[in-house]
Amino acid sequence: MAIERPQGVHREWCPDCGDEMLFSGTQSAGYAQYFCQNCRYRHDVYVGEPAVGASAPDEQVTATADRS
């Protein structure tokens, strides 16, 4: 499942295969969660307080599921 990445959260690439990782949300501690579909690898990156507030659930955020 991927969520639209808020403006304050940067893109992240997989350290193993180099593909762009899917943004899957933020934790309340200020970490953004990313997932590589190729390597099945999850990576958490500290993005700070402002990004956490920007990704709070509301009607503007849409989630998509990859059904492959």
C-alpha positions as CSV (number, residue, x, y, z in Angstrom):
1,M,0.0,0.0,0.0
2,A,1.4,3.4,-0.9
3,I,0.2,6.8,0.3
4,E,0.7,10.1,-1.6
5,R,3.9,11.5,-0.1
6,P,3.5,14.9,1.6
7,Q,5.6,17.9,0.3
8,G,7.8,17.9,3.4
9,V,8.9,14.3,2.9
10,H,11.6,13.5,0.4
11,R,11.9,10.6,-2.0
12,E,14.0,7.6,-0.9
13,W,15.7,5.0,-3.0
14,C,16.4,1.4,-2.1
15,P,20.0,0.8,-1.0
16,D,20.0,-2.7,-2.6
17,C,18.4,-2.3,-6.0
18,G,18.4,1.5,-6.5
19,D,14.6,1.8,-7.3
20,E,12.5,4.5,-5.8
21,M,10.8,3.2,-2.7
22,L,7.0,3.6,-2.0
23,F,6.1,6.0,0.7
24,S,3.8,4.1,3.2
25,G,3.2,6.7,5.9
26,T,4.7,8.3,8.9
27,Q,5.0,7.3,12.5
28,S,4.1,9.6,15.4
29,A,7.8,9.7,16.4
30,G,8.6,11.6,13.1
31,Y,9.8,8.7,11.0
32,A,8.6,8.2,7.4
33,Q,8.2,4.6,6.3
34,Y,9.3,3.5,2.8
35,F,9.0,0.1,1.1
36,C,10.8,-1.4,-1.9
37,Q,8.5,-3.7,-3.9
38,N,11.4,-5.4,-5.6
39,C,13.5,-6.3,-2.5
40,R,10.6,-6.5,0.0
41,Y,12.7,-4.1,2.1
42,R,11.2,-1.6,4.6
43,H,13.2,1.5,5.5
44,D,12.4,4.2,8.1
45,V,13.8,7.7,7.9
46,Y,13.6,10.4,10.4
47,V,11.8,13.4,8.8
48,G,10.9,15.4,12.0
49,E,7.8,16.9,13.4
50,P,6.5,19.0,10.5
51,A,6.2,16.1,8.1
52,V,4.2,14.1,10.7
53,G,1.6,16.8,10.9
54,A,1.5,17.1,7.1
55,S,0.6,13.4,6.7
56,A,-2.1,13.2,9.3
57,P,-5.1,11.3,7.9
58,D,-7.8,13.4,6.3
59,E,-10.0,13.4,3.2
60,Q,-7.1,14.7,1.0
61,V,-4.9,11.5,1.4
62,T,-5.7,8.6,-0.9
63,A,-4.2,5.2,-0.5
64,T,-3.6,2.7,-3.3
65,A,-2.8,-1.0,-3.0
66,D,-0.6,-2.8,-5.4
67,R,-2.4,-6.0,-6.2
68,S,0.4,-7.7,-8.3
